[in-house]
Amino acid sequence: MIQLTINGETRQFDQPITITQFINQNNLQGKRIAIERNGEIVPRSQFSEQLLTEGDRLEVVVAVGGG
Amino acid sequence: MDNLIIAGKTYRSRLLVGTGKYKDFTDTRAAIEASGAEIVTVAIRRTNIGQNTEEPNLLDSVPPSKYTLLPNTAGCYTLDDAVRTLRLARELLDGHNLVKLEVLGDPRTLYPNMVETLKAAEILVKEGFDVMVYTSDDPIAARQLEEIGCVAIMPLASLIGSGMGILNPWNLQIIIDNAKVPVLVDAGVGTASDAAIALELGCDGVLMNTAIAAAQHPILMASAMRKAVEAGREAYLAGRMTKKIYTASPSSPVEGVINSVSTINTNC
């Protein structure tokens, strides 16, 4: 069991997962998103390689209306 | 052609609009169309995880293929949040470098924190961003931001979302006169005449959101703003007449008014 903080919320996962697996589990595939892991940008090309581990903090963002 | 050039790219429209506060994306899109804007601001926010997966995406209504998107750092109160937000924006928009930096100092007035803004601008410019920067109307801060390498200086005309218009045209004038990069009024425009005044002063453009989105009829106001910006720019280029305080000057001929006493001697 690992614990991650995603968009400020704590979530438990049975085992370490890649970012691509996380995206698929949460129906975010095909969405225009950007991800930061522990304060660093994760390029889309690395989604399938980066394994999320205990204590990681993710920010998952989209573009919204604003001025 | 009289174009606006920002970071080497040419734009026909001098009106930049935001995408916040609209009823839905259909209205957002219609208002942008009516405004004629080519540069459109967007905010960057956390997405819903595992809920509402069918939520529409703003970028489907305002496609990056059609508009130059200008991601902002609205809501950021520290330089760290602002810089991270724009790095995320660049990743989100496939390496797009043009951004709007704002680092706020106070939730009530949304006044910019200029110390943090200057530091953030320095980091972002070094990282290759083309930074359009929201600033107080302090001419020294504006100059420093330009020296750092910001591609456009965007002073407030009055508080964000206040619609109070241009409260200090004198400061704006100093900033405009000193700047070698475009100066755009960002924040405070309430109605069309405010936008026209900004352009008449010599501003290179205006960025607005609430003045359009919070109008009773946003799409009509977007059209009004388009015309006001064009009118203000043309008036600026035309060069206004000199103001003559206390001295009237009739537009019609002084001579030949009926029933007036003639001074001409006809020698009869």
Contacts between the chains, C-beta under 8 A, distances in Angstrom:
chain1	res1	chain2	res2	distance
A	6	B	49	5.9
A	7	B	46	4.2
A	7	B	47	7.4
A	7	B	49	6.1
A	8	B	46	7.3
A	9	B	49	7.5
A	26	B	49	5.2
A	26	B	50	4.7
A	27	B	50	7.1
A	27	B	53	4.2
A	28	B	47	7.2
A	28	B	49	7.6
A	28	B	53	7.8
A	31	B	47	7.3
A	31	B	57	7.0
A	32	B	57	6.1
A	32	B	59	5.4
A	32	B	92	6.5
A	33	B	47	5.9
A	33	B	92	7.0
A	34	B	44	7.9
A	34	B	88	4.5
A	34	B	89	7.3
A	34	B	91	4.1
A	34	B	92	3.8
A	35	B	88	8.0
A	35	B	91	7.8
A	36	B	84	6.5
A	36	B	87	7.5
A	36	B	88	5.7
A	39	B	84	6.7
A	41	B	87	5.2
A	41	B	88	6.6
A	41	B	90	7.9
A	41	B	91	5.1
A	43	B	91	6.8
A	44	B	91	7.4
A	59	B	46	6.6
A	59	B	84	7.7
A	59	B	88	7.0
A	60	B	46	6.5
A	60	B	47	5.2
A	60	B	49	6.6
A	61	B	44	5.1
A	61	B	45	6.2
A	61	B	46	5.8
A	61	B	47	6.2
A	61	B	85	7.9
A	61	B	88	5.1
A	61	B	92	6.7
A	62	B	44	7.6
A	62	B	45	6.6
A	62	B	47	4.4
A	62	B	57	6.8
A	62	B	58	7.7
A	62	B	92	7.4
A	63	B	42	4.3
A	63	B	43	7.2
A	63	B	44	6.3
A	63	B	57	7.7
A	63	B	58	5.3
A	63	B	59	5.5
A	63	B	69	7.2
A	63	B	71	6.8
A	63	B	89	7.7
A	63	B	92	6.3
A	63	B	93	7.7
A	64	B	42	6.8
A	64	B	43	5.1
A	64	B	44	7.5
A	64	B	45	4.8
A	64	B	58	5.8
A	65	B	18	7.5
A	65	B	19	4.0
A	65	B	20	4.4
A	65	B	21	7.1
A	65	B	22	6.3
A	65	B	25	7.9
A	65	B	28	6.2
A	65	B	42	7.0
A	65	B	43	6.8
A	65	B	58	5.8
A	66	B	18	6.0
A	66	B	19	6.3
A	66	B	20	4.4
A	66	B	41	6.1
A	66	B	42	5.8
A	66	B	43	2.6
A	66	B	72	5.8
A	66	B	74	5.1
A	66	B	209	7.6
A	67	B	17	7.8
A	67	B	18	2.5
A	67	B	19	7.2
A	67	B	20	4.6
A	67	B	21	7.4
A	67	B	41	5.6
A	67	B	43	7.9
A	67	B	72	7.4
A	67	B	74	7.0
A	67	B	160	7.8
A	67	B	161	8.0
A	67	B	207	7.7
A	67	B	208	7.4
A	67	B	209	2.6
A	67	B	210	6.7
A	67	B	213	7.7
